[in-house]
C-alpha cells in the first residue's frame, strides 16, 4: 500500500500550523519531519521542542528522519512522545542494531537511512522482512 508522507521542510516555518493543516486536509497519510543538527548535515531545522508541538497538534502519524550526528540523544524522547516512525543514518551510528532495538522497545517503527555513497551491505545485517 502506498502512503503519502510530505516533508514539512518545504513549509513556511512562520506558518507551521497552517501548513500542517493544509497537509492533513489534502489527505496526506504521514507527516515527515527532516531533523538536521548542523553537524551531520550543514543545515539546521526543528529541535525537540518543535517536534513535540507538531506531534501534539498533528492528527496524522509523524515520521522523524534524524539527519544528526548523535541520534541516540533523540530516540528515548521521541519514543516517549509516541512518534510513529523514526529513521536515523547508518553513517552516524556504529551499532545500528542497538538503536533499532531501543526504538522497537518503545513501540516506534524504526528505519535506517543511508547516504548514496554508502554500500547497502552495511545495513543488510539488520534488515528483516
N, C-alpha and C positions, 0 to 999 in steps of 0.2 A: 504494500500500500504506500503510495506516495504521500508525503506530508510537506506542506509549505511552511518554511521557517525563515521569514525575513529577518535580516540583521538590523538592529536598532542603530548600528554605527552610522548609517547614512541619514539618520534623523536630524532634525533641527533640535539641538540639545537645549535650546531655550524654551522648547515647547514639547517636552517629552510626554507629558500626559496626553496631549492632543495626538501626538504621533503614535503612541501605543494604542489609543482608541481607534485611530484610522486603520492600523494593522489588524486589530481584532475585528472591527466592523467589516473589513474586506474579506474576512473568512480565513485568515492565517491559522494554522494548526499549532504552531510553536513560535515563541519569540526568542530570537537568537541574540545573545549578548557577547560581543568580542571584548575581552578584558585584556588590556595591554598595560604593561608596567613601566615602559620607557627604558627597560634594560634588555629583556629578551627580544623585543622589537622596539624600534625607536619611538613609536607613538605612545601616547598615554590616553586612556579612556576612563571607564567607570571604575570607581573604587567600591569597596564593600558596602558603605552606607547607601550608595545609589542603587546597587544591586538589590539590597533589602527593600528599599522603597518600591522599586519596579516589581519585585516578587509580590509584595503586599497589594499592589494596585492591579496587576495584570490578572486577567481571567482565563488565560491560556497557559499551557506549560512553558517553562523557561529552560532554555538551553544556554549554558555558560561555556564559552570557549576560552580557556585560560592560555593566553599568549604571554606568559610571565616566567621569570627565572626561577621562582620558588613556589610552584603550585601547592606544595604541602601546606603552606600558610593559609590557604583558602578552603581546603577540602572539608574539614570538620564544620566550619561555619556554614558553608553552602549546604552541606547535608542537613545540618540542624534547622536550616531555613526551608527545608523541603524543596530545594531546587530539583527539578526533574531530571535534567541531563547535565553532565559536566565532562568536558574533554580537556585534556592537557597535552602538551607536546612531549614526545618521547625524548627529544633533544634536551629537555630541561630536567629530566629525571634519570637516575641510574637504574633504579629498581622499580620499573613501572608496575610490576605485579603488586607491589605494596600499596601504591596509590589506588589501583583498581579495587583492591580488597577493602580499603578504607571507604571508598565511595559505595561499593556494594553493601557493606555492613550498615551504612547509613540509609540504604534504600534508594540510592541515586543510580541512574543508568550511566555507566562510565564509558568514555570513549578516548581513543588515542589519536592525536593528530601528529602528522609528520611533515617536515619541510620537503619540498620537491627533490632535493638532492639526497635525502636520507633513504637508504635502501629499505624496502618493505620487509626484508628479512629481520630487521631489528625489532619488529613487533610481533612476528608470527608466533612466538612462544606464549603470547597471552591471548591470541585470537581464538574464539570459540564460535560454534555455530549458533 
